[in-house]
Amino acid sequence: MAEASASLVRTGAGVTSFRAEGAGPPLILVHGLQIGQELFDELRVHLEKSFTVITYDQRDRGSTAFEPSAYTTDDLADDLAALIEALGFARAHVLGASFGGMVAQAFALRHADRLGGLVLGASSQAPFRRERIAGPVADLLIALESGDEHSAAAVLAQLVPAATSAAGTSMRADRGDGLMRRFAATRGFDTRGRLGAIVARTLVIHGRDDAAVPLDDALSMVGEIRSADALLLAHCGHSWENEHPARAASAITAFLSAVSLDSVNA
């Protein structure tokens, strides 16, 4: 199947790159920290028979363009709400993977009237809390906390070598700086004790072999959200959307088919 080209739409103070394919109620897929909307190329194929599947690039990914300034997951949630409005939908189902699940949590808390069903995959309520982070990630977060951009950039180059060239100069400096802004957006993200306010029906997907996000994080979300189900995938790691796309899509389709977009969750 030939890859469709992305379109651009104005969303608040920026311009967002997106793809919309398929037929049925709108389902927006929210990508993770480093990889843009191409993260869902495998999964979307299995969803397009039942949904109008919309993927998009967040700030500092792909062709999406915003002024290069600091932002938070709340800002990214507001961008998502602006995208839904710009595309002419009253509300949509939302699926967030990994970091995208953090954005989706923030969206559910800030824009409940725009949300149909919610799917959180390989995500966490507080993934970068200090007691659980060590090594370069901890160094990066400490540098960002202290405002030491030079040290943060050096650590980022260690974490993501592709962000810099072999000679040490920036390759598309906006991408390197942008990735640092995306890491910075995680500062202070912690929805523990808050997800009980989510009224949307929610499906939490998690790979049993996920080495990046502990299974307990998924179970914690299921325990907090009022109406949440869990899909725990055996022989699956963090990239569930690419490791088991057909199986995940089948469960997502069955789950969201029972959630109406005709009325706001109450």
C-alpha atoms as one frame of an Amber mdcrd trajectory, in Angstrom:
protein
   0.000   0.000   0.000   1.482   3.352  -1.017   2.152   5.750   1.804  -0.205
   8.732   1.797   1.297  12.180   1.969   0.776  14.347   5.018  -1.343  17.485
   5.058  -0.918  20.665   7.070  -3.491  22.465   9.214  -3.233  25.489  11.486
  -3.602  24.590  15.161  -3.508  27.591  17.442  -0.086  29.213  17.260   1.398
  26.571  14.974   0.919  24.388  11.917   0.451  20.643  12.368   1.351  17.887
   9.915  -1.192  15.054   9.856  -2.516  12.093   7.877  -6.173  11.042   7.843
  -7.187   7.755   6.223  -9.924   5.182   6.571 -13.643   5.392   7.251 -15.656
   5.606  10.432 -15.459   7.583  13.669 -12.255   9.595  14.185  -9.426   7.909
  16.081  -6.346  10.031  16.728  -3.042   8.272  17.424  -0.545  10.188  19.573
   3.087   9.174  19.066   5.918   8.845  21.568   8.894  10.972  22.527  11.388
  10.498  19.704   9.556   8.964  16.731   6.856  10.933  14.907   3.599   9.785
  13.350   5.390   7.097  11.330   5.396   5.109  14.591   1.883   3.970  13.678
   2.432   2.902  10.057   1.906  -0.772  10.936  -0.982  -0.287  13.368  -3.033
   2.120  11.278  -3.408  -0.385   8.420  -5.405  -2.634  10.740  -7.569   0.207
  12.098  -8.563   2.002   8.906 -11.375  -0.454   8.109 -13.269   0.698  11.206
 -12.060   4.243  11.888 -10.929   7.431  10.251  -7.385   7.091  11.556  -5.557
  10.364  12.133  -1.865  10.513  12.951   0.021  13.755  13.421   3.434  15.097
  14.354   3.675  16.867  17.689   5.843  19.921  18.247   9.472  19.377  17.234
   8.657  16.309  15.137   8.222  15.954  11.388   6.890  18.927   9.449   4.855
  20.375  12.322   6.006  23.939  12.996   5.684  25.991  16.177   7.891  28.749
  17.531  10.912  27.078  19.193  10.107  27.631  22.858   9.594  25.530  25.970
   6.313  23.662  26.426   4.695  21.046  28.652   2.550  17.960  28.189  -0.435
  20.206  28.956   0.505  22.371  25.972   0.710  19.265  23.790  -2.726  18.210
  25.057  -4.081  21.620  24.082  -2.478  21.212  20.634  -4.385  17.938  20.268
  -7.654  19.653  21.184  -6.896  22.365  18.606  -6.251  19.680  15.971  -9.602
  17.999  16.650 -11.349  21.349  16.294  -9.406  22.284  13.157 -10.378  19.002
  11.497 -14.033  19.714  12.203 -14.738  17.024  14.800 -16.738  17.642  17.948
 -14.837  14.844  19.672 -12.647  11.855  18.866 -11.282   8.639  20.258  -7.664
   9.090  21.357  -4.854   6.548  21.583  -1.501   7.511  23.096   1.632   5.356
  23.039   4.429   5.770  25.615   5.068   9.547  25.900   1.966   9.954  23.763
   0.061   8.238  26.551   1.165  11.032  28.864  -0.195  13.583  26.391  -3.408
  11.549  26.155  -3.784  11.520  29.954  -3.367  15.291  30.040  -5.878  15.622
  27.203  -8.428  13.470  29.040  -8.073  15.630  32.147  -8.158  18.982  30.325
 -10.545  18.321  27.418 -13.031  15.675  28.537 -15.701  17.197  26.279 -13.557
  16.424  23.222 -12.886  12.793  24.145 -14.707   9.619  23.197 -12.827   6.476
  24.182  -9.271   6.527  25.525  -6.478   4.016  24.851  -3.205   4.238  26.788
  -0.389   2.020  25.545   2.932   1.379  27.341   2.475   4.565  29.312   2.894
   5.759  32.878   1.584   8.344  35.308   5.075   9.445  36.380   7.720   7.700
  34.243  10.626   9.964  35.128  10.255  10.185  38.882  13.668  10.477  40.477
  13.553   7.332  42.602  13.346   5.242  39.432  15.707   7.003  37.064  19.454
   6.505  36.870  22.294   7.064  34.430  22.128   9.464  31.457  18.364  10.035
  31.682  18.763  11.203  35.276  21.686  13.410  34.231  19.576  14.932  31.468
  16.656  15.686  33.762  18.962  17.190  36.409  20.598  19.415  33.779  17.189
  20.538  32.520  15.994  21.204  36.078  19.031  23.426  36.720  18.777  25.227
  33.386  22.198  23.943  32.261  21.455  23.715  28.537  25.070  22.968  27.592
  25.206  19.871  29.817  21.723  18.840  28.735  22.735  18.996  25.074  25.852
  16.910  25.762  23.840  14.232  27.580  21.212  14.237  24.846  23.929  13.597
  22.257  24.966  10.573  24.365  21.387   9.310  24.597  20.491   9.944  20.956
  23.667  10.007  18.829  21.634  10.542  15.648  20.778  14.032  16.882  24.348
  15.127  16.159  26.731  14.403  13.337  29.924  12.366  13.621  31.853  15.626
  13.706  29.867  16.771  16.709  28.015  19.538  14.927  24.266  19.614  14.958
  22.425  17.839  12.172  19.358  20.030  11.673  19.928  21.824  14.957  16.207
  22.413  15.353  15.754  18.645  15.678  18.428  18.307  18.372  17.141  21.316
  20.290  13.628  20.079  19.662  14.309  16.676  21.166  15.726  18.383  24.242
  12.529  20.433  24.506  10.520  17.232  24.277  12.475  15.660  27.136  12.017
  18.885  29.097   8.244  18.653  28.606   8.209  15.603  30.885   9.417  17.628
  33.878   6.849  17.588  36.606   4.501  15.208  34.785   2.740  13.185  37.470
  -0.913  12.181  37.272  -0.856   9.866  40.289  -4.005  10.478  42.302  -5.625
  12.458  39.472  -6.833   9.864  36.971 -10.001   9.193  38.956 -11.309  12.345
  37.279 -11.236  10.641  33.864 -14.768   9.594  32.937 -14.003   8.204  29.487
 -13.998   4.455  29.022 -10.338   3.513  28.872  -8.290   0.597  27.563  -4.760
   0.215  28.953  -2.422  -1.829  26.748   0.899  -3.117  28.035   3.497  -5.656
  26.954   4.377  -8.129  29.684   8.042  -7.899  28.634   8.187  -4.083  28.533
  11.624  -3.150  29.880  11.001   0.603  29.657   7.761   0.954  31.643   7.000
  -1.515  34.474   3.760  -3.467  34.344   2.847  -2.005  37.738   2.534   1.409
  36.062  -0.176   0.068  33.757  -2.000  -1.659  36.583  -1.869   1.548  38.631
  -3.675   3.429  35.861  -6.294   0.699  35.568  -6.853   0.937  39.300  -7.311
   4.705  39.283  -9.453   5.293  36.213 -13.163   4.787  36.897 -13.908   2.608
  33.864 -10.718   0.963  32.644  -9.899  -2.404  31.099  -6.444  -3.904  30.582
  -4.949  -5.743  27.609  -1.690  -7.393  28.688   0.244  -8.748  25.717   2.426
 -11.815  26.231   5.839 -11.943  24.499   5.626  -8.201  23.883   7.904  -5.340
  24.868   7.533  -1.565  24.815   6.732  -1.258  21.090   3.437  -3.131  21.234
   2.017  -1.179  18.274   4.690  -2.641  15.983   5.280  -5.991  17.680   1.627
  -7.100  17.659  -0.263  -4.599  15.457  -3.021  -6.942  14.262  -3.795  -8.327
  17.700  -3.732  -4.898  19.322  -5.887  -3.383  16.570  -8.476  -6.133  16.978
  -8.792  -5.417  20.700  -8.839  -1.641  20.143 -11.552  -1.945  17.501 -13.736
  -4.135  19.710 -13.269  -1.796  22.654 -13.906   1.503  20.865 -16.849   0.121
  18.880 -18.769   0.073  22.162 -17.995   3.759  22.871 -20.258   6.342  21.274
 -19.053   9.740  20.099 -22.608  11.057  19.940 -22.589  12.420  23.481 -19.992
  13.729  25.895 -18.822  11.287  28.550 -20.687  11.780  31.781
